[in-house]
Amino acid sequence: MNTLPEFRKFTDGLEEQGTLMPVLFVGHGSPMNGIQDNGFSRRWKTMAKEIPTPSAVLVVSAHWFTRGTKITAMNFPKTIHDFGGFPQALFDVQYPAPGNPVLARETVSLLHSAQVELDHDWGLDHGTWTIVRHMYPDAKIPVLQLSIDYTKGPQYHFDLAKELYALRRKGVLIIGSGNMVHNLRMVAWDKMDVPNYGYDWANTLNDTFKNLISAGDFQPMVNYTTLGKDALLAIPTPEHYLPLLYTLGLKGRKDPVSFFNDRAVAGSLTMTSVKIG
């Protein structure tokens, strides 16, 4: 499938099936979730069984923060181990899913608000493969990444996501990968193994986000800096939060919303994840 006409023929067939893929925001947490059998990873596995099998997966990962917007466009993206201080077993993981250069070019054609660069250097970082290897362990489904332009504000990213909506009709699973609450400087390392341990401010803001999402009231989340001190503590830097706005921007008017892996970790992190559709 190396030409645009071939891709269109392929996706036209998917549209005839009436497939509208859900959209996910996944709290990915520690890279160790990529190799551990725990409550988070088991839920990723069951999620894959609950939704239609996608034609491809497109991930907006917190760990690909770039000047300008890029999309992976190689045939075989490499597995990136973008972390340090973890066991060798984590560095040994390879997730050899194919890419899809034709889908990359088709996605570029949809994004009219950005000049998107076809990238052949990046690959799949841990914001992607730690999740997707649990969902699709056979690594046969094409996986692409879309970067986050750090020069743009939240409204830009929320609006840009809307232009990806057509991919849902073509059977593409779009995943935003980050964390709703993510403040590594305030992590209670001595509480890592305490189930659902969250600081008051983290739990309060996480509940506020869930209420806003359930109500379909996304503008306060786009303007999250106006939500007070809790928001500034929860989102000291935007990279783990912005993938959530991509997921919310893809919600259709009639799409149901549900939450999963709704747990706090070590005080200042939440794994709360969202399914739309």
N, C-alpha and C positions, 0 to 999 in steps of 0.2 A: 504494500500500500504506500507507494512512494510519490504519487501525483495527486494534485488537488481534485481532478475529476474522479479518481478512484475513491478518495476520501468522501466526496459528496455522494457517490453511489452508495458507499457503506453507511453513511449517516442517514441518508434518505430511507434506507431499509429500517433503521432503528426508529425513525419517526413514524413509520407506518405501523409499528408495534404499539404506538401510543405511550412509549416510555418517557416518564418525567422523573429523572433521578432526584432523590432527596439531596440535601446539602448538609454537611456536618461542620461543626466547630468542635475540635478535639483538644482538650487539655492534655498536652503530652508529658509534662513533668520531667522527671529525671530520665536521662538516656537509658538507665538501667531497666526501665519499663520495656525496652526493646527486647530484652532477653529473659526477663522474669515472667513467671507464671503467677500473676497476682490478680486482684479484683479488677484493676484497670485494664490490663491486657486481655483478660478473659472477656470483658465486656466488648472490647474492640472485635474480638473473634465472633461473638454472637451477633454484633451489629452487622457484620458482613453477611451473615446468613438471613438477616431480617429484611435487607434491602435487595433490589434487583442487582444482578451481576453487572458491573459497569463495563462499557466498551473501553474506557480509559479512566485514569485517576489524575486529577489536577490538584496540586497542593499549594496553598499559599502558606509558607512556613515562616515563622518568626526568625529563623536563622539564615534567611537570605535577604539581607537589608542592603539595598544598592542605590546608587545615584541613577535615576531613571528606572524604567521597568524592563525586566528581561524575562524570557521564558526558555527553559531548556529545550534544545532542538536537535539533540544527538540521538543516534539509533540506540545506543546502549549507555545510559548515564551511570557514572561511577558511584559507588557508595562512599559517602564522605563521613569521616569520623572527626567531627568538629567539636571536640571536647578533650579534656585531660583529666588525669587522676583516677581513672576507672580501671576495673580489671581487664586483663588482656583479652578475656573472652568477648568483651564488648567490641574491642578493636578488630577482632577476628571476623566479625559478622560481615557478610557480603549479601546484598539484596540485588540480584542480577535481573531485575525487571527491565524489559525493553522500554525505550522511549517511543516517540511517534513524531518525527519531524513534520509530517503533513498536518497532524492535529495542531502542532505548534504554530505553523503558518496560518492555519484556519483561525486559531485563537487571536493571532495578531490582527487578522482582518476584522475581527469583531470589536476590538478595542480602539474605538475612534478617538477617545479622549487622551490617548497616550501613544507616543511613538515607541513601540515595543521592539526591543532588540532580541534577535534569535541568538541564544547563548550556547556555545559548544564547550565550555570550560567547567561549569559548575557540576551538577550531578544531583544526587539525592542526599540531603543532609539529615541529621537525626530527627529534625522536626517532621520529616516525612517517613523515613524507613522504619523508625521504631514503632510507628503505628501500623503502616501498611503491611509490614512483614507478618504481623499477627492477623490482619484481615484477609490477606491474600498470600499465604505462605508459598504457593507454587511459583510466584513471581512471573506469571505469564501475562498479566494484564499490564498494558503500557502505563507508565507513571511519568508525569511531567511536573515541574515546579514553576510557579510564577513568583517573581521577586516582589518585594515591597520597596517602593521608592521613598527613601528617607527624607527627600526634600519636599514632600507633599504632606498636607495635613489630613486629619481624619475624614473630613467631608469628601475630599478627593477620592480616597480609597473606597468609601461607602458608595459613591456614585460610580466609580469605575467598575465595581463588582456587578452592577446592574447590567453592564454590557456583556457579561459572560452568561447571561440567562439562557441564551439559545443553546449552550452546551448541555444544559440539563435535558433539553428535548432530544439530544443526540446520545443520551445514555452515558454522559461523562459525570463521574462522581467528583464534585468539587469539595475539598476539605480545607478549612482554615485551621491551622495548627499553631497553638500558642498556649496561653493561660489567661483566664479572666483576671485573676489576682496573681501578681508575680513580682515579688520584691525579695531578691536573693540576699540583699544586705541585712534583712531583718529575719532571715530564716532561723528558727530555733532548732539547731542541729541536734540538740539533746532530746528533741521531741519527734524526731523523724519516724519513730516506730509507734507513736501514740496515734491510734485511729482517729481520723477526722478532727485533728487538733488545729484550730484556727483562732487567731487573735480576734477580739471583738470587732475591730474595724474591718477586718477581712471578711468575716461572716456577714456583717451588716451590709457592706457594699455588694458582696456576692448575691445576697438576697434582693437588694435593690435592682441589680442587673437582671436577675431572673424575673422579677415582677415586671420590669419594663419590656423585656423580651416577650413574655406571655401576653402582655397588653398590646404588642405591636408598636410600642412607643419608642422608636429608635433614635429620635433626634437628641434626647438627653445623653444617650450613649455616644453619639457622634461628638457631642460637646461635653465629653466626660470631665474635662478640667473644671467645669462649673458645678460639679457634684460635691464639692467640698474637700475637706482634709482627707477623708477616707479614700477618695479617688486618687489623690496625689500620693498617698502611701501605697495604694494597690498598684498604681501604674506610674512608677518613677521614670520609666522610659517606655516608649510606645510599642516596641517591636513585638512583644508577646500579646498585646491587646489588639492591634490592627487586624490580624487575621480573623478575629471575631466580627469585625465590621464588614469584611468581605462576605462572610456567611450570611449576616443579616441583610446585606444589600441584595442578596439573591432570593429573598423570600417573596413568593407570590402571594396574592391577596387571599387565596383560599388555603394556603399551606398550613397544616397543623404544626405545632411546636411542642417538643418534649425535651427533657433533660436526662442525662445519664452521667455516671461517674461523679456524682455531685458530692464531692468530699474535699475537705481542706487537708493540707499537708504542711507540717512543720510551722504552723502559725501564719506564714505570710504567702502561701501558695494555695490556689484552688485548682482542682482538676475538673471542675464543672464543665460539662460538654453539652452541645446542643444539636438536636436533629430537627431539621426543617423539611417538611414534606413526608 
